[in-house]
Amino acid sequence: MRGNLQYRDAHLQNVNQRKRKDNKSGYTGIFWYKLAKKWCTQIKINRKRIHLGTFDSKQEALKARNDYILENNLTEYKIQEWEN
């Protein structure tokens, strides 16, 4: 560590990314898929994008992503709370 600069591997850098400015869902890893007209959720682990499914509601997509994180003990990922 040098000053307040910390070196992290690519996986942790990916986990710690903030939400993109064009994020319409308000949640990390959840986006609207126009062709299917559904909400999709995914997670990126070690540079591999894992598609977790498509859902009718944003809340279902969020639950699927949180469940995947918990089931696979991915402690470095944040559990996101549903904000109504």
C-alpha positions as CSV (number, residue, x, y, z in Angstrom):
1,M,0.0,0.0,0.0
2,R,1.3,3.4,-0.9
3,G,-0.4,6.4,0.6
4,N,-4.1,5.7,0.3
5,L,-3.7,3.6,-2.8
6,Q,-4.6,0.0,-2.4
7,Y,-3.7,-2.8,-4.9
8,R,-6.5,-5.3,-5.5
9,D,-6.8,-8.2,-7.9
10,A,-9.2,-8.0,-10.9
11,H,-12.0,-9.9,-9.0
12,L,-12.1,-7.5,-6.1
13,Q,-11.9,-4.5,-8.4
14,N,-15.0,-5.8,-10.2
15,V,-16.9,-6.4,-7.0
16,N,-16.1,-2.9,-5.7
17,Q,-17.3,-1.1,-8.8
18,R,-20.0,1.5,-8.3
19,K,-23.3,1.4,-10.2
20,R,-23.1,2.8,-13.7
21,K,-24.6,6.2,-14.4
22,D,-26.9,4.6,-17.0
23,N,-28.2,2.0,-14.5
24,K,-32.0,2.1,-14.8
25,S,-32.9,-0.5,-12.1
26,G,-31.1,1.1,-9.2
27,Y,-29.4,-2.2,-8.3
28,T,-26.1,-3.7,-9.2
29,G,-26.3,-6.6,-11.6
30,I,-30.0,-6.1,-12.6
31,F,-31.1,-4.7,-15.9
32,W,-34.1,-4.5,-18.2
33,Y,-33.8,-6.8,-21.2
34,K,-35.8,-5.2,-24.1
35,L,-36.1,-8.2,-26.3
36,A,-37.6,-10.4,-23.6
37,K,-39.4,-7.5,-21.9
38,K,-38.2,-8.8,-18.5
39,W,-35.7,-8.0,-15.8
40,C,-32.4,-9.9,-16.0
41,T,-29.9,-10.5,-13.3
42,Q,-26.2,-11.5,-13.5
43,I,-23.1,-11.6,-11.4
44,K,-19.5,-11.4,-12.6
45,I,-17.0,-13.8,-10.8
46,N,-13.4,-14.0,-11.8
47,R,-14.1,-12.2,-15.2
48,K,-16.9,-14.7,-16.0
49,R,-20.4,-13.3,-16.3
50,I,-23.0,-15.7,-14.8
51,H,-26.6,-15.2,-16.0
52,L,-28.9,-15.9,-13.1
53,G,-32.2,-15.6,-15.0
54,T,-34.9,-13.4,-16.4
55,F,-37.8,-12.3,-14.2
56,D,-41.1,-10.5,-14.5
57,S,-40.3,-8.1,-11.7
58,K,-37.2,-6.3,-10.5
59,Q,-37.9,-7.6,-7.0
60,E,-37.7,-11.2,-8.2
61,A,-34.4,-10.5,-10.0
62,L,-33.0,-8.9,-6.9
63,K,-34.0,-11.9,-4.7
64,A,-32.4,-14.3,-7.2
65,R,-29.1,-12.4,-7.1
66,N,-29.1,-12.2,-3.3
67,D,-30.0,-15.9,-3.0
68,Y,-27.1,-16.8,-5.3
69,I,-24.7,-14.7,-3.3
70,L,-25.8,-16.4,0.0
71,E,-26.0,-20.0,-1.4
72,N,-22.4,-19.7,-2.8
73,N,-21.0,-17.9,0.2
74,L,-19.8,-15.0,-1.9
75,T,-19.0,-12.8,1.2
76,E,-17.3,-10.1,-0.8
77,Y,-20.6,-9.2,-2.6
78,K,-23.1,-7.0,-1.0
79,I,-26.6,-8.1,-0.3
80,Q,-28.9,-5.4,-1.7
81,E,-32.1,-4.4,0.1
82,W,-35.3,-4.0,-1.8
83,E,-36.4,-0.3,-1.8
84,N,-40.0,0.2,-2.6
